[in-house]
Amino acid sequence: MFSDPMDVAFNGTDPANVYPNTFFLPSSGVQRGSTFLGDGDPLSPSWTSVKGAYRQEINETENLPKIPSQPIGYGDAKRLLAVMGEQRSQRSGREQSQGSPTDWVLGLMRNIKDGKSVS
């Protein structure tokens, strides 16, 4: 999971346009937050989450994502997607990667949406 540079670096991703020169997120930056789809602590949904308080079991908790995720910077995402695109091209018999990492991600998302295998 990574932040879209269009959302966090409005003036572009050149070093002059991101932190520390401006307040926009650099390619190595990671946004704070959670993938939890609710408010507060998911294991204590309607009471204070303090030391010693009762905690629900994970299987009793609603709105937790089913797929674990690790936030990374958009610079790292670009490198990972490029490598994934190269490996995918090699498996399909092509010598060079076809398209940009963005094209690959859009294709991946279309396949997931359509329920197709992405291997």
Solvent accessible surface area in square Angstrom, and as a share of the most:
residue,aa,sasa,rsa
1,M,118,0.53
2,F,85,0.35
3,S,16,0.10
4,D,66,0.34
5,P,39,0.24
6,M,154,0.69
7,D,95,0.49
8,V,17,0.10
9,A,5,0.04
10,F,139,0.58
11,N,96,0.49
12,G,31,0.29
13,T,66,0.39
14,D,92,0.48
15,P,107,0.67
16,A,71,0.55
17,N,40,0.21
18,V,8,0.04
19,Y,139,0.53
20,P,107,0.67
21,N,98,0.50
22,T,46,0.27
23,F,175,0.73
24,F,25,0.11
25,L,37,0.18
26,P,31,0.19
27,S,48,0.31
28,S,87,0.56
29,G,15,0.14
30,V,72,0.41
31,Q,106,0.47
32,R,237,0.86
33,G,75,0.72
34,S,90,0.58
35,T,50,0.29
36,F,37,0.16
37,L,135,0.67
38,G,36,0.35
39,D,132,0.69
40,G,68,0.65
41,D,45,0.24
42,P,29,0.18
43,L,48,0.24
44,S,4,0.03
45,P,73,0.46
46,S,100,0.64
47,W,96,0.34
48,T,95,0.55
49,S,50,0.32
50,V,81,0.46
51,K,203,0.86
52,G,82,0.79
53,A,28,0.22
54,Y,138,0.53
55,R,92,0.34
56,Q,37,0.16
57,E,113,0.51
58,I,120,0.61
59,N,140,0.72
60,E,92,0.41
61,T,16,0.09
62,E,137,0.62
63,N,84,0.43
64,L,45,0.22
65,P,56,0.35
66,K,186,0.79
67,I,136,0.69
68,P,126,0.79
69,S,56,0.36
70,Q,128,0.57
71,P,58,0.36
72,I,45,0.23
73,G,1,0.01
74,Y,15,0.06
75,G,10,0.10
76,D,55,0.29
77,A,3,0.02
78,K,136,0.58
79,R,152,0.55
80,L,99,0.49
81,L,23,0.11
82,A,38,0.30
83,V,73,0.42
84,M,80,0.36
85,G,5,0.04
86,E,84,0.38
87,Q,94,0.42
88,R,87,0.32
89,S,5,0.03
90,Q,123,0.55
91,R,159,0.58
92,S,66,0.43
93,G,66,0.64
94,R,97,0.35
95,E,168,0.75
96,Q,140,0.62
97,S,49,0.31
98,Q,111,0.50
99,G,52,0.50
100,S,52,0.33
101,P,33,0.21
102,T,87,0.51
103,D,77,0.40
104,W,31,0.11
105,V,35,0.20
106,L,93,0.46
107,G,19,0.19
108,L,37,0.19
109,M,105,0.47
110,R,143,0.52
111,N,31,0.16
112,I,98,0.50
113,K,174,0.74
114,D,89,0.46
115,G,68,0.65
116,K,122,0.52
117,S,93,0.60
118,V,59,0.34
119,S,117,0.75
